[in-house]
Amino acid sequence: MSVHLGTVPEITRPGVGLVLVTTWRVGTPERQRATVDAITRAWRSREWPDVGLLSYSVYTGNDGKTLRHYSQWRDRAAYDAFFRTFRDERNAEIDAAVPGIERVGLCSYQLYRSGALAGAETRVPGCVVLVEVEFEGPDAERQKGWVDAVFEALGTDPDTPPGGISAHFHLSTDGTRVLNYAAWESEQAHIDALDAPGNGVGSATEQWGRVRSYPGVKGSTVTRYTPAISLSAG
């Protein structure tokens, strides 16, 4: 199968049993661009690996130093088959083009809940905000409970900030983390939402108060990315 090149994946596409997210540290904006170009060449010069990989997407960190990778798989066995047969030759070609890439933080997730604002299907995300929430030890029910509390807060918020498009909440398979893949129209729209009066994104409601004080939350990080490429079977 040939390789189709796009910009962002279909997060809610059917058949996805596993999502893998990892970070590559490359150091500079120039090396970000060179690495994305090398990834594109390495993948488009080969047939799509028919092992259960559904999509592979890359985002440039707005810090100018990192790339974030988001891949959708049929299941863990599909990833293991790709790792054994196809991964090394692609990475070797990319490393030859951009030496010194540091690969860190591979984490496994499953998509749990998604929500979108009106007109989301026609709005193009210019920024993807990854909100990563870490809990004090593994607890699958706590992961789901926190996400459900966020959806209750979103559904009762009287003043949703403009610029948001959609939010997709993933649960780590080890029970310790939640990842919110949030699509925004632009980086500035997200910055403006954080700078608005109050406590960041989300109004000063009782529901948002429960989210912010949810038992067992250890900490969270918020990072912004620009979509670069999304590869899938052509």
MIKEVEX-775565 format. One record per residue (C-alpha): residue number from 1; residue in three letters; x negated, y negated, z. Coordinates in steps of 0.25 Angstrom, whole numbers, plus 2048, in hexadecimal, padded with zeros to 3 digits. Last residue first. Example, Ala and Ser with C-alpha at 12.3 -4.5 7.8 and 13.67 -1.06 7.14 Angstrom:
! MIKEVEX-775565
<r num="2" residuo="SER" u="7C9" v="804" w="81D"/>
<r num="1" residuo="ALA" u="7CF" v="812" w="81F"/>
***
This chain:
! MIKEVEX-775565
<r num="234" residuo="GLY" u="80C" v="7E9" w="803"/>
<r num="233" residuo="ALA" u="809" v="7F0" w="810"/>
<r num="232" residuo="SER" u="807" v="7E5" w="81B"/>
<r num="231" residuo="LEU" u="7FD" v="7D9" w="81E"/>
<r num="230" residuo="SER" u="800" v="7CD" w="825"/>
<r num="229" residuo="ILE" u="7F6" v="7C1" w="824"/>
<r num="228" residuo="ALA" u="7F3" v="7B4" w="82B"/>
<r num="227" residuo="PRO" u="7FE" v="7B0" w="835"/>
<r num="226" residuo="THR" u="7F9" v="7A5" w="83E"/>
<r num="225" residuo="TYR" u="7F7" v="7A8" w="84C"/>
<r num="224" residuo="ARG" u="7FA" v="7A2" w="85A"/>
<r num="223" residuo="THR" u="7F7" v="7A8" w="868"/>
<r num="222" residuo="VAL" u="7FF" v="7A9" w="875"/>
<r num="221" residuo="THR" u="7FA" v="7B1" w="881"/>
<r num="220" residuo="SER" u="801" v="7B7" w="88C"/>
<r num="219" residuo="GLY" u="7FF" v="7BB" w="89B"/>
<r num="218" residuo="LYS" u="802" v="7C6" w="8A5"/>
<r num="217" residuo="VAL" u="811" v="7C7" w="8A4"/>
<r num="216" residuo="GLY" u="816" v="7D1" w="8AE"/>
<r num="215" residuo="PRO" u="822" v="7CA" w="8B3"/>
<r num="214" residuo="TYR" u="828" v="7C0" w="8A9"/>
<r num="213" residuo="SER" u="825" v="7B1" w="8AD"/>
<r num="212" residuo="ARG" u="825" v="7AB" w="8A0"/>
<r num="211" residuo="VAL" u="830" v="7B4" w="89A"/>
<r num="210" residuo="ARG" u="839" v="7B1" w="8A6"/>
<r num="209" residuo="GLY" u="837" v="7A2" w="8A5"/>
<r num="208" residuo="TRP" u="83A" v="7A3" w="896"/>
<r num="207" residuo="GLN" u="848" v="7A9" w="89A"/>
<r num="206" residuo="GLU" u="84A" v="79E" w="8A5"/>
<r num="205" residuo="THR" u="848" v="794" w="89A"/>
<r num="204" residuo="ALA" u="83D" v="789" w="899"/>
<r num="203" residuo="SER" u="83C" v="78B" w="88A"/>
<r num="202" residuo="GLY" u="833" v="794" w="882"/>
<r num="201" residuo="VAL" u="826" v="792" w="87B"/>
<r num="200" residuo="GLY" u="81D" v="78B" w="885"/>
<r num="199" residuo="ASN" u="821" v="787" w="893"/>
<r num="198" residuo="GLY" u="829" v="77A" w="891"/>
<r num="197" residuo="PRO" u="827" v="76E" w="888"/>
<r num="196" residuo="ALA" u="822" v="772" w="87A"/>
<r num="195" residuo="ASP" u="813" v="775" w="878"/>
<r num="194" residuo="LEU" u="815" v="784" w="876"/>
<r num="193" residuo="ALA" u="820" v="782" w="86C"/>
<r num="192" residuo="ASP" u="817" v="777" w="865"/>
<r num="191" residuo="ILE" u="80B" v="781" w="864"/>
<r num="190" residuo="HIS" u="815" v="78C" w="85E"/>
<r num="189" residuo="ALA" u="81A" v="782" w="854"/>
<r num="188" residuo="GLN" u="80B" v="77E" w="851"/>
<r num="187" residuo="GLU" u="807" v="78C" w="84E"/>
<r num="186" residuo="SER" u="812" v="78D" w="843"/>
<r num="185" residuo="GLU" u="81F" v="793" w="840"/>
<r num="184" residuo="TRP" u="81E" v="79D" w="84B"/>
<r num="183" residuo="ALA" u="81E" v="7AC" w="84C"/>
<r num="182" residuo="ALA" u="81D" v="7B2" w="85A"/>
<r num="181" residuo="TYR" u="816" v="7C0" w="85B"/>
<r num="180" residuo="ASN" u="819" v="7C2" w="86A"/>
<r num="179" residuo="LEU" u="810" v="7CD" w="870"/>
<r num="178" residuo="VAL" u="813" v="7D4" w="87D"/>
<r num="177" residuo="ARG" u="809" v="7DB" w="885"/>
<r num="176" residuo="THR" u="806" v="7E6" w="890"/>
<r num="175" residuo="GLY" u="80F" v="7F2" w="88B"/>
<r num="174" residuo="ASP" u="804" v="7FA" w="884"/>
<r num="173" residuo="THR" u="80C" v="7F9" w="877"/>
<r num="172" residuo="SER" u="80C" v="7EA" w="877"/>
<r num="171" residuo="LEU" u="81A" v="7E4" w="875"/>
<r num="170" residuo="HIS" u="81C" v="7DB" w="86A"/>
<r num="169" residuo="PHE" u="825" v="7CF" w="869"/>
<r num="168" residuo="HIS" u="828" v="7C8" w="85C"/>
<r num="167" residuo="ALA" u="82C" v="7B9" w="85C"/>
<r num="166" residuo="SER" u="832" v="7B1" w="850"/>
<r num="165" residuo="ILE" u="832" v="7A4" w="84A"/>
<r num="164" residuo="GLY" u="82D" v="799" w="854"/>
<r num="163" residuo="GLY" u="82C" v="78B" w="84E"/>
<r num="162" residuo="PRO" u="836" v="784" w="856"/>
<r num="161" residuo="PRO" u="836" v="786" w="865"/>
<r num="160" residuo="THR" u="842" v="78E" w="86B"/>
<r num="159" residuo="ASP" u="84A" v="784" w="874"/>
<r num="158" residuo="PRO" u="856" v="78A" w="87B"/>
<r num="157" residuo="ASP" u="84F" v="797" w="87E"/>
<r num="156" residuo="THR" u="859" v="7A2" w="881"/>
<r num="155" residuo="GLY" u="855" v="7AC" w="877"/>
<r num="154" residuo="LEU" u="846" v="7A9" w="878"/>
<r num="153" residuo="ALA" u="847" v="7AC" w="887"/>
<r num="152" residuo="GLU" u="84F" v="7B9" w="885"/>
<r num="151" residuo="PHE" u="844" v="7BD" w="87B"/>
<r num="150" residuo="VAL" u="839" v="7BA" w="884"/>
<r num="149" residuo="ALA" u="840" v="7C2" w="88F"/>
<r num="148" residuo="ASP" u="841" v="7CE" w="885"/>
<r num="147" residuo="VAL" u="832" v="7CD" w="883"/>
<r num="146" residuo="TRP" u="82F" v="7CD" w="892"/>
<r num="145" residuo="GLY" u="838" v="7D9" w="894"/>
<r num="144" residuo="LYS" u="832" v="7E1" w="888"/>
<r num="143" residuo="GLN" u="824" v="7E0" w="88E"/>
<r num="142" residuo="ARG" u="828" v="7E3" w="89C"/>
<r num="141" residuo="GLU" u="82F" v="7EF" w="897"/>
<r num="140" residuo="ALA" u="822" v="7F4" w="890"/>
<r num="139" residuo="ASP" u="81A" v="7F2" w="89D"/>
<r num="138" residuo="PRO" u="80B" v="7F3" w="89C"/>
<r num="137" residuo="GLY" u="803" v="7EA" w="8A5"/>
<r num="136" residuo="GLU" u="804" v="7DC" w="8AA"/>
<r num="135" residuo="PHE" u="809" v="7D6" w="89D"/>
<r num="134" residuo="GLU" u="803" v="7CF" w="891"/>
<r num="133" residuo="VAL" u="80A" v="7C5" w="888"/>
<r num="132" residuo="GLU" u="804" v="7C2" w="87A"/>
<r num="131" residuo="VAL" u="80B" v="7B7" w="872"/>
<r num="130" residuo="LEU" u="806" v="7B7" w="864"/>
<r num="129" residuo="VAL" u="80A" v="7AA" w="85C"/>
<r num="128" residuo="VAL" u="80B" v="7AC" w="84D"/>
<r num="127" residuo="CYS" u="80A" v="79F" w="845"/>
<r num="126" residuo="GLY" u="80F" v="79A" w="837"/>
<r num="125" residuo="PRO" u="81B" v="7A3" w="838"/>
<r num="124" residuo="VAL" u="824" v="7A2" w="82B"/>
<r num="123" residuo="ARG" u="832" v="79F" w="82E"/>
<r num="122" residuo="THR" u="83D" v="7A6" w="825"/>
<r num="121" residuo="GLU" u="840" v="7B2" w="82D"/>
<r num="120" residuo="ALA" u="83F" v="7AA" w="83A"/>
<r num="119" residuo="GLY" u="84B" v="7A2" w="836"/>
<r num="118" residuo="ALA" u="851" v="7A2" w="844"/>
<r num="117" residuo="LEU" u="847" v="7A6" w="84F"/>
<r num="116" residuo="ALA" u="842" v="7B4" w="850"/>
<r num="115" residuo="GLY" u="841" v="7BF" w="85A"/>
<r num="114" residuo="SER" u="839" v="7CC" w="85B"/>
<r num="113" residuo="ARG" u="839" v="7D7" w="866"/>
<r num="112" residuo="TYR" u="830" v="7E3" w="869"/>
<r num="111" residuo="LEU" u="825" v="7E5" w="85F"/>
<r num="110" residuo="GLN" u="81B" v="7EF" w="863"/>
<r num="109" residuo="TYR" u="80C" v="7EC" w="867"/>
<r num="108" residuo="SER" u="7FE" v="7F1" w="867"/>
<r num="107" residuo="CYS" u="7F2" v="7E8" w="86A"/>
<r num="106" residuo="LEU" u="7E5" v="7E6" w="864"/>
<r num="105" residuo="GLY" u="7DD" v="7DB" w="86C"/>
<r num="104" residuo="VAL" u="7D0" v="7D9" w="865"/>
<r num="103" residuo="ARG" u="7C9" v="7D9" w="857"/>
<r num="102" residuo="GLU" u="7BD" v="7D0" w="856"/>
<r num="101" residuo="ILE" u="7B9" v="7CD" w="848"/>
<r num="100" residuo="GLY" u="7AA" v="7CB" w="847"/>
<r num="99" residuo="PRO" u="7A8" v="7CC" w="838"/>
<r num="98" residuo="VAL" u="7B2" v="7C6" w="82E"/>
<r num="97" residuo="ALA" u="7B1" v="7CD" w="820"/>
<r num="96" residuo="ALA" u="7AA" v="7D9" w="825"/>
<r num="95" residuo="ASP" u="7B4" v="7DA" w="831"/>
<r num="94" residuo="ILE" u="7C0" v="7D9" w="827"/>
<r num="93" residuo="GLU" u="7BA" v="7E5" w="81F"/>
<r num="92" residuo="ALA" u="7B7" v="7ED" w="82B"/>
<r num="91" residuo="ASN" u="7C5" v="7EA" w="831"/>
<r num="90" residuo="ARG" u="7CB" v="7F0" w="824"/>
<r num="89" residuo="GLU" u="7C3" v="7FC" w="824"/>
<r num="88" residuo="ASP" u="7C5" v="7FF" w="832"/>
<r num="87" residuo="ARG" u="7D4" v="7FE" w="833"/>
<r num="86" residuo="PHE" u="7D8" v="808" w="828"/>
<r num="85" residuo="THR" u="7D7" v="816" w="82C"/>
<r num="84" residuo="ARG" u="7D7" v="818" w="83B"/>
<r num="83" residuo="PHE" u="7DD" v="80B" w="83F"/>
<r num="82" residuo="PHE" u="7E8" v="80C" w="835"/>
<r num="81" residuo="ALA" u="7EC" v="81A" w="83A"/>
<r num="80" residuo="ASP" u="7EC" v="815" w="849"/>
<r num="79" residuo="TYR" u="7F4" v="809" w="845"/>
<r num="78" residuo="ALA" u="7FF" v="812" w="83E"/>
<r num="77" residuo="ALA" u="7FE" v="81C" w="84A"/>
<r num="76" residuo="ARG" u="802" v="810" w="853"/>
<r num="75" residuo="ASP" u="80F" v="80D" w="84C"/>
<r num="74" residuo="ARG" u="815" v="807" w="83F"/>
<r num="73" residuo="TRP" u="80B" v="7FC" w="840"/>
<r num="72" residuo="GLN" u="80C" v="7ED" w="840"/>
<r num="71" residuo="SER" u="7FF" v="7E4" w="841"/>
<r num="70" residuo="TYR" u="7FC" v="7D7" w="847"/>
<r num="69" residuo="HIS" u="7EE" v="7D1" w="847"/>
<r num="68" residuo="ARG" u="7EA" v="7C4" w="84E"/>
<r num="67" residuo="LEU" u="7DE" v="7BD" w="849"/>
<r num="66" residuo="THR" u="7D5" v="7B4" w="851"/>
<r num="65" residuo="LYS" u="7CC" v="7A8" w="852"/>
<r num="64" residuo="GLY" u="7D3" v="79B" w="84C"/>
<r num="63" residuo="ASP" u="7DB" v="79A" w="859"/>
<r num="62" residuo="ASN" u="7E8" v="79A" w="850"/>
<r num="61" residuo="GLY" u="7E5" v="7A9" w="84E"/>
<r num="60" residuo="THR" u="7E7" v="7AE" w="840"/>
<r num="59" residuo="TYR" u="7F1" v="7B9" w="83E"/>
<r num="58" residuo="VAL" u="7F0" v="7C7" w="838"/>
<r num="57" residuo="SER" u="7FB" v="7D1" w="834"/>
<r num="56" residuo="TYR" u="7FB" v="7E0" w="831"/>
<r num="55" residuo="SER" u="808" v="7E6" w="82D"/>
<r num="54" residuo="LEU" u="80F" v="7F4" w="82D"/>
<r num="53" residuo="LEU" u="803" v="7FD" w="830"/>
<r num="52" residuo="GLY" u="809" v="80C" w="82F"/>
<r num="51" residuo="VAL" u="7FD" v="813" w="829"/>
<r num="50" residuo="ASP" u="7FE" v="80F" w="81A"/>
<r num="49" residuo="PRO" u="7F2" v="805" w="81B"/>
<r num="48" residuo="TRP" u="7F5" v="7FA" w="810"/>
<r num="47" residuo="GLU" u="7EB" v="7FC" w="805"/>
<r num="46" residuo="ARG" u="7DE" v="7F5" w="805"/>
<r num="45" residuo="SER" u="7D9" v="7E8" w="800"/>
<r num="44" residuo="ARG" u="7E5" v="7E0" w="806"/>
<r num="43" residuo="TRP" u="7E0" v="7E4" w="814"/>
<r num="42" residuo="ALA" u="7D1" v="7E1" w="814"/>
<r num="41" residuo="ARG" u="7D4" v="7D4" w="80C"/>
<r num="40" residuo="THR" u="7DE" v="7CF" w="815"/>
<r num="39" residuo="ILE" u="7D6" v="7D2" w="822"/>
<r num="38" residuo="ALA" u="7CA" v="7CB" w="81C"/>
<r num="37" residuo="ASP" u="7D2" v="7BF" w="819"/>
<r num="36" residuo="VAL" u="7D8" v="7BF" w="827"/>
<r num="35" residuo="THR" u="7CA" v="7C0" w="82C"/>
<r num="34" residuo="ALA" u="7C5" v="7B5" w="824"/>
<r num="33" residuo="ARG" u="7D0" v="7AC" w="829"/>
<r num="32" residuo="GLN" u="7CD" v="7AF" w="837"/>
<r num="31" residuo="ARG" u="7BE" v="7AD" w="835"/>
<r num="30" residuo="GLU" u="7C0" v="79F" w="830"/>
<r num="29" residuo="PRO" u="7CA" v="79C" w="83C"/>
<r num="28" residuo="THR" u="7BF" v="7A1" w="845"/>
<r num="27" residuo="GLY" u="7BC" v="7AC" w="84F"/>
<r num="26" residuo="VAL" u="7C0" v="7B9" w="84A"/>
<r num="25" residuo="ARG" u="7C7" v="7BF" w="855"/>
<r num="24" residuo="TRP" u="7D1" v="7CA" w="851"/>
<r num="23" residuo="THR" u="7DD" v="7CD" w="859"/>
<r num="22" residuo="THR" u="7E7" v="7D9" w="859"/>
<r num="21" residuo="VAL" u="7F5" v="7DC" w="858"/>
<r num="20" residuo="LEU" u="7FB" v="7EA" w="855"/>
<r num="19" residuo="VAL" u="80A" v="7EC" w="853"/>
<r num="18" residuo="LEU" u="810" v="7FA" w="854"/>
<r num="17" residuo="GLY" u="81D" v="801" w="850"/>
<r num="16" residuo="VAL" u="820" v="7F8" w="844"/>
<r num="15" residuo="GLY" u="82B" v="7FF" w="83B"/>
<r num="14" residuo="PRO" u="834" v="7F3" w="838"/>
<r num="13" residuo="ARG" u="82E" v="7E5" w="836"/>
<r num="12" residuo="THR" u="830" v="7DC" w="842"/>
<r num="11" residuo="ILE" u="823" v="7D4" w="841"/>
<r num="10" residuo="GLU" u="824" v="7D3" w="832"/>
<r num="9" residuo="PRO" u="815" v="7CF" w="830"/>
<r num="8" residuo="VAL" u="80F" v="7C1" w="82D"/>
<r num="7" residuo="THR" u="807" v="7BB" w="821"/>
<r num="6" residuo="GLY" u="808" v="7C5" w="816"/>
<r num="5" residuo="LEU" u="7FF" v="7CE" w="80E"/>
<r num="4" residuo="HIS" u="804" v="7DB" w="808"/>
<r num="3" residuo="VAL" u="7FA" v="7E7" w="807"/>
<r num="2" residuo="SER" u="7FB" v="7F2" w="7FD"/>
<r num="1" residuo="MET" u="800" v="800" w="800"/>
***
